[in-house]
Amino acid sequence: MSASATPEPVRDPGLQPERTRLAWRRTTLSGTVAAVLAMKTALHGGISVAGGLVCALCCGLWLGFLALAHRRIRALASSPRPAALAPRHATATVLITVALAACGAALLF
């Protein structure tokens, strides 16, 4: 009989994975709205080369963010104890968010 054979406590995640999935969905939805508004602003006065480029860049960035968010949502739904967000995915998400914000700021000025 071993004295150090204590059972490991069972982790109860509660609603945290569901809240995290919902947060990713809300963030994706707000990114979609921001990208659509940026494209509308870019094309408001007519189609210009700069507006078209920014519009295409916003679409590409949005699709990249959507892919990363969908990957994370699937990971959270696949197991009761999902793996941590990989640093490269976290970095890519932050860079895409900053780039979308820069595109939005460029469209305002």
Secondary structure in CASP SS format (residue, H / E / C, confidence):
PFRMAT SS
TARGET T0000
AUTHOR 0000-0000-0000
METHOD secondary structure of the structure
MODEL  1
M C 1.00
S C 1.00
A C 1.00
S C 1.00
A C 1.00
T C 1.00
P C 1.00
E C 1.00
P C 1.00
V C 1.00
R C 1.00
D C 1.00
P C 1.00
G C 1.00
L C 1.00
Q H 1.00
P H 1.00
E H 1.00
R H 1.00
T H 1.00
R H 1.00
L H 1.00
A H 1.00
W H 1.00
R H 1.00
R H 1.00
T H 1.00
T H 1.00
L H 1.00
S H 1.00
G H 1.00
T H 1.00
V H 1.00
A H 1.00
A H 1.00
V H 1.00
L H 1.00
A H 1.00
M H 1.00
K H 1.00
T H 1.00
A H 1.00
L C 1.00
H C 1.00
G C 1.00
G C 1.00
I C 1.00
S C 1.00
V H 1.00
A H 1.00
G H 1.00
G H 1.00
L H 1.00
V H 1.00
C H 1.00
A H 1.00
L H 1.00
C H 1.00
C H 1.00
G H 1.00
L H 1.00
W H 1.00
L H 1.00
G H 1.00
F H 1.00
L H 1.00
A H 1.00
L H 1.00
A H 1.00
H H 1.00
R H 1.00
R H 1.00
I H 1.00
R H 1.00
A H 1.00
L H 1.00
A H 1.00
S H 1.00
S C 1.00
P C 1.00
R C 1.00
P C 1.00
A C 1.00
A C 1.00
L C 1.00
A C 1.00
P H 1.00
R H 1.00
H H 1.00
A H 1.00
T H 1.00
A H 1.00
T H 1.00
V H 1.00
L H 1.00
I H 1.00
T H 1.00
V H 1.00
A H 1.00
L H 1.00
A H 1.00
A H 1.00
C H 1.00
G H 1.00
A H 1.00
A H 1.00
L H 1.00
L H 1.00
F C 1.00
END
